[in-house]
Amino acid sequence: MDCVFCKIARKEIKADFIHESNQFFAIRDAHPKAEGHTLIIPKKHFVTLLDIPHKLGEELLSFTKEVAGSLLDSKLADGFNIIMNNLEPVGQVVKHAHIHVIPRKEGDGLRMIA
C-alpha cells in the first residue's frame, strides 16, 4: 500500500509521534494552519470516518481529548478546532481517515466553517 499515513504507522517513514495508543497516533501537520496543528491518525487504514469501526469510537474520542488537552496545557492554545475532511469534494487530500486538532489563540484571525 502506498499510503503515506500507513507508512508512518509502520515506521517506514520517520515521524515525530506526539502521542500514541494501540490504535491511533498523533503527529504534527506538515502544513500547519497554526502552531501545534496536530493530526490524529488510525494505525489501520480507513478512508473516512464512516469506515472506522464503532468499537474504536470511544478510544478515538478519548485520544482526541488527550491531544487537545495537552495543547491547552502547553499553552499552545486558548481553544481548539476539531476538523475531519471526508472525501475529496470537501478537501480530503490523503485518503486515510485523520482528524485535525487545530490550536487557536484569541484573535488569531483564522476562519473556520461554522
C-alpha positions in Angstrom: 0.0 0.0 0.0 1.3 3.4 -1.0 -0.5 5.4 1.7 1.8 7.9 3.5 0.0 7.5 6.8 0.2 3.7 6.7 3.9 4.0 6.0 4.2 6.3 9.0 2.2 3.9 11.2 4.5 1.0 10.1 7.6 3.3 10.8 8.7 3.1 7.2 8.7 6.9 7.2 10.1 8.8 10.1 7.7 11.0 12.1 7.7 12.6 15.5 4.9 10.9 17.3 3.3 13.3 19.7 1.1 10.7 21.3 0.4 7.0 20.6 -2.0 4.3 21.6 -2.6 0.8 20.3 -5.0 2.0 17.6 -4.0 5.7 17.0 -1.1 8.0 16.8 -0.7 11.8 16.7 1.8 13.8 14.7 2.2 17.5 13.8 0.7 18.5 10.5 3.3 19.0 7.7 1.4 22.2 6.6 0.1 23.6 9.9 -2.7 26.2 10.0 -1.5 27.2 13.4 1.4 26.3 15.7 0.8 22.9 17.2 -1.7 21.8 14.5 -1.8 18.0 15.1 -3.2 15.1 13.1 -4.8 12.1 14.8 -4.5 9.0 12.6 -5.7 5.4 13.0 -2.9 2.9 12.6 -5.1 0.8 10.4 -6.1 2.1 7.0 -9.6 3.5 6.9 -10.6 6.1 4.2 -13.3 8.1 6.0 -15.0 8.3 9.4 -17.7 6.0 8.0 -15.1 3.3 7.7 -13.8 3.4 11.3 -15.5 0.6 13.3 -17.9 1.7 16.0 -15.8 -0.2 18.6 -13.0 2.3 18.1 -15.2 5.3 18.6 -14.7 5.7 22.3 -10.9 5.3 22.1 -10.8 7.8 19.2 -12.7 10.3 21.3 -10.6 9.8 24.4 -7.4 10.0 22.3 -8.6 13.2 20.7 -9.4 14.7 24.1 -6.0 13.9 25.4 -4.3 15.5 22.4 -6.5 18.7 22.6 -6.0 18.8 26.4 -2.2 18.7 26.0 -2.3 21.6 23.5 -4.2 23.6 26.1 -1.9 22.6 29.0 1.2 23.5 27.0 -0.3 27.0 26.4 -0.2 26.5 22.6 -3.9 27.2 22.5 -6.7 29.2 24.2 -9.2 26.9 22.4 -9.1 24.4 19.5 -11.0 23.3 16.4 -11.6 19.6 15.6 -11.9 19.1 11.8 -12.2 16.0 9.7 -12.4 16.1 5.9 -14.2 13.1 4.4 -13.7 12.6 0.7 -12.2 14.8 -2.0 -15.1 17.3 -2.6 -14.6 18.7 1.0 -10.8 18.7 0.9 -9.5 15.3 2.0 -6.1 15.0 0.4 -4.7 11.9 2.0 -7.1 9.0 1.5 -6.6 7.7 5.1 -9.0 8.9 7.8 -7.5 11.6 10.1 -8.6 14.3 12.4 -7.1 17.8 12.6 -6.8 19.3 16.0 -6.0 23.0 15.4 -5.0 25.1 18.3 -6.4 28.6 18.4 -5.4 31.8 20.1 -7.8 34.5 20.8 -7.8 37.0 17.9 -5.6 34.7 15.7 -7.7 35.7 12.6 -8.1 32.1 11.5 -11.6 31.4 10.0 -13.3 28.0 10.2 -16.5 26.8 8.8 -19.2 27.2 11.5 
